[in-house]
Amino acid sequence: MKFVLRKYFITVSSLFILSQLIPSIAIKNSWNGLFYAALTLSLLFYIVRPLLNLIMLPINLVTLNLSSWIVQVLIFYFWTVITNVVKISSWQFSGLNLGTINISAFNLVKWQVIVAGALVYIIINKFLGWVFK
């Protein structure tokens, strides 16, 4: 039980941080929506992900598991379709200037935001899992 609650807490925290980092990923209904979205995403990652990994096993073997991120992005996309509290729109990044490092402004359309959001979510989730281990 402790394991499940810790994983759920990490998912809630990861989604909160993700919604703060990428403003085009909005979770409606504040905390209630966040808890519902985290529950849905947790169920998808712990029930659907093993099934998709089994289906994609031959591709993962050929690519030495480099294609596993495709499964995670697909689950993230299904999550945005299933839950009605998650709203994803296109994102206009205004640019960043950190001394000698300049990142120019660019637009991301919805599917690019989903891919970027899934990858950032995975990084945040892995980091928080490592912190709270």
VEXSE-150824 format. One record per residue: residue in one letter; x, y, z negated of N, C-alpha, C in turn. Coordinates in steps of 0.2 Angstrom, whole numbers, padded with zeros to 4 digits, always signed. Layout:
// VEXSE-150824
AXYZXYZXYZ
...
***
This chain:
// VEXSE-150824
M+0004-0006+0000+0000+0000+0000+0004+0006+0000
K+0010+0006-0004+0014+0012-0004+0017+0013+0003
F+0019+0008+0006+0022+0008+0013+0017+0012+0018
V+0011+0010+0018+0006+0013+0022+0005+0020+0020
L+0004+0022+0014+0003+0029+0012+0009+0033+0014
R+0015+0030+0013+0021+0034+0015+0021+0035+0023
K+0020+0030+0027+0019+0031+0034+0014+0036+0036
Y+0008+0036+0032+0003+0041+0034+0005+0048+0032
F+0008+0049+0026+0011+0055+0024+0016+0058+0029
I+0020+0054+0032+0025+0056+0037+0022+0058+0043
T+0017+0054+0045+0013+0056+0051+0009+0063+0050
V+0006+0064+0045+0003+0070+0043+0008+0076+0044
S+0014+0075+0040+0019+0080+0040+0022+0081+0047
S+0023+0076+0051+0025+0077+0058+0021+0081+0062
L+0014+0079+0062+0009+0083+0066+0009+0090+0064
F+0009+0091+0057+0009+0098+0055+0015+0102+0058
I+0021+0099+0057+0027+0103+0060+0027+0103+0067
L+0024+0098+0071+0023+0099+0078+0019+0104+0080
S+0013+0105+0077+0008+0110+0078+0011+0117+0077
Q+0016+0118+0072+0019+0124+0071+0025+0126+0076
L+0028+0120+0078+0033+0121+0083+0031+0123+0090
I+0026+0119+0092+0023+0120+0099+0016+0123+0098
P+0015+0130+0100+0009+0133+0098+0003+0131+0103
S+0005+0127+0109-0001+0125+0113-0004+0119+0111
I-0001+0115+0106-0004+0109+0103-0008+0112+0096
A-0014+0112+0097-0018+0115+0092-0023+0109+0089
I-0023+0109+0082-0027+0104+0079-0033+0108+0075
K-0039+0107+0077-0045+0111+0075-0047+0108+0068
N-0051+0112+0065-0054+0110+0058-0048+0110+0053
S-0043+0113+0053-0038+0114+0048-0035+0107+0045
W-0036+0107+0039-0033+0101+0036-0037+0094+0037
N-0044+0095+0037-0048+0089+0039-0046+0086+0046
G-0046+0091+0050-0044+0089+0057-0037+0086+0057
L-0032+0089+0054-0025+0086+0053-0025+0079+0050
F-0029+0078+0045-0029+0071+0042-0033+0066+0047
Y-0038+0068+0050-0041+0064+0055-0037+0062+0061
A-0033+0067+0064-0029+0066+0069-0023+0062+0067
A-0020+0062+0061-0015+0058+0059-0017+0051+0058
L-0023+0050+0056-0026+0043+0055-0027+0040+0062
T-0029+0044+0066-0030+0041+0073-0023+0039+0076
L-0019+0044+0076-0012+0043+0079-0008+0037+0075
S-0009+0036+0069-0006+0031+0065-0009+0024+0067
L-0015+0024+0068-0018+0017+0070-0016+0016+0077
L-0016+0021+0082-0013+0019+0089-0006+0017+0089
F-0002+0020+0085+0005+0018+0085+0006+0011+0081
Y+0002+0009+0077+0003+0003+0073-0001-0003+0076
I-0006-0001+0080-0010-0007+0083-0009-0007+0091
V-0009-0002+0094-0009-0002+0101-0002-0002+0104
R+0003+0001+0100+0010+0001+0102+0013-0006+0103
P+0012-0011+0098+0015-0017+0099+0012-0021+0105
L+0005-0020+0107+0002-0023+0113+0005-0020+0119
L+0006-0014+0119+0009-0011+0125+0017-0013+0126
N+0020-0013+0120+0027-0015+0121+0028-0023+0123
L+0023-0027+0122+0023-0034+0124+0021-0034+0132
I+0017-0029+0134+0015-0029+0141+0021-0027+0145
M+0025-0022+0142+0031-0019+0145+0037-0022+0144
L+0037-0028+0141+0043-0031+0139+0048-0033+0145
P+0046-0035+0151+0050-0036+0156+0054-0029+0158
I+0050-0024+0159+0053-0018+0161+0058-0015+0155
N+0056-0016+0149+0061-0014+0143+0067-0019+0144
L+0067-0025+0145+0073-0029+0146+0077-0027+0152
V+0074-0025+0157+0078-0023+0163+0082-0016+0162
T+0078-0012+0158+0081-0005+0157+0084-0004+0150
L+0085-0010+0147+0088-0010+0140+0085-0005+0135
N+0078-0006+0135+0074-0002+0131+0074+0005+0132
L+0076+0008+0138+0076+0015+0139+0069+0017+0141
S+0065+0013+0143+0058+0015+0145+0053+0014+0140
S+0055+0013+0133+0051+0013+0128+0048+0019+0126
W+0051+0025+0128+0048+0031+0127+0042+0032+0131
I+0041+0029+0137+0035+0029+0141+0029+0027+0137
V+0030+0021+0133+0024+0019+0129+0022+0024+0124
Q+0027+0027+0121+0026+0032+0116+0022+0038+0119
V+0024+0040+0125+0021+0046+0128+0014+0044+0130
L+0013+0038+0132+0006+0035+0134+0001+0035+0128
I+0004+0033+0122+0000+0033+0116-0002+0040+0114
F+0003+0044+0114+0002+0051+0113-0004+0054+0117
Y-0003+0053+0124-0009+0055+0128-0015+0052+0127
F-0016+0045+0125-0022+0042+0123-0025+0046+0117
W-0020+0047+0112-0022+0051+0106-0026+0057+0108
T-0023+0061+0112-0026+0068+0114-0033+0067+0117
V-0033+0061+0121-0040+0060+0124-0045+0058+0119
I-0043+0053+0115-0048+0050+0110-0050+0055+0105
T-0046+0059+0102-0048+0064+0096-0050+0070+0099
N-0056+0073+0097-0058+0079+0099-0056+0085+0095
V-0052+0084+0090-0049+0089+0086-0042+0092+0088
V-0040+0088+0093-0033+0090+0096-0034+0094+0103
K-0032+0100+0103-0032+0104+0110-0025+0105+0112
I-0024+0103+0118-0018+0104+0121-0019+0108+0128
S-0015+0114+0128-0015+0118+0134-0008+0120+0137
S-0008+0123+0142-0002+0125+0145+0002+0130+0140
W+0009+0130+0141+0013+0134+0136+0017+0139+0140
Q+0017+0145+0138+0022+0150+0141+0027+0151+0136
F+0033+0148+0137+0039+0149+0132+0042+0156+0134
S+0043+0160+0129+0045+0167+0131+0053+0168+0131
G+0056+0163+0130+0063+0163+0130+0067+0163+0123
L+0073+0162+0123+0077+0162+0117+0084+0165+0118
N+0086+0169+0113+0093+0172+0114+0096+0171+0107
L+0101+0167+0107+0105+0166+0101+0112+0167+0102
G+0114+0174+0102+0121+0176+0103+0123+0174+0111
T+0127+0170+0111+0130+0168+0118+0125+0163+0122
I+0120+0160+0118+0116+0155+0121+0109+0158+0123
N+0108+0158+0129+0102+0161+0132+0098+0156+0135
I+0091+0155+0133+0087+0151+0137+0081+0155+0140
S+0080+0155+0146+0076+0159+0149+0068+0157+0148
A+0064+0161+0150+0057+0160+0149+0054+0155+0155
F+0050+0151+0153+0047+0146+0158+0040+0144+0156
N+0036+0141+0160+0030+0138+0159+0030+0131+0159
L+0026+0128+0155+0024+0121+0154+0017+0120+0155
V+0015+0116+0160+0008+0114+0161+0006+0108+0156
K+0000+0106+0156-0003+0102+0151+0001+0095+0150
W+0003+0092+0156+0006+0086+0156+0013+0086+0153
Q+0016+0092+0155+0023+0093+0152+0023+0094+0145
V+0018+0098+0142+0017+0099+0135+0016+0092+0132
I+0012+0088+0135+0011+0081+0132+0017+0077+0131
V+0021+0077+0136+0028+0074+0136+0032+0077+0131
A+0033+0083+0131+0037+0087+0126+0035+0086+0119
G+0028+0086+0118+0025+0086+0112+0027+0079+0109
A+0026+0074+0113+0027+0067+0111+0034+0066+0109
L+0039+0068+0113+0046+0067+0111+0048+0071+0105
V+0045+0077+0104+0047+0081+0098+0044+0078+0092
Y+0037+0075+0093+0034+0071+0087+0038+0065+0085
I+0041+0062+0090+0045+0056+0089+0051+0057+0085
I+0054+0063+0087+0060+0065+0083+0059+0067+0076
I+0054+0071+0075+0052+0073+0069+0050+0067+0064
N+0046+0063+0067+0044+0057+0063+0049+0053+0061
K+0054+0051+0066+0060+0047+0064+0064+0051+0059
F+0065+0058+0059+0069+0061+0054+0065+0061+0047
L+0059+0062+0047+0055+0062+0041+0055+0055+0038
G+0055+0050+0042+0055+0043+0040+0062+0042+0037
W+0067+0044+0039+0074+0044+0037+0075+0047+0030
V+0072+0053+0030+0072+0057+0023+0068+0054+0018
F+0062+0051+0019+0058+0048+0014+0059+0041+0013
K+0064+0038+0016+0066+0031+0015+0068+0029+0008
***
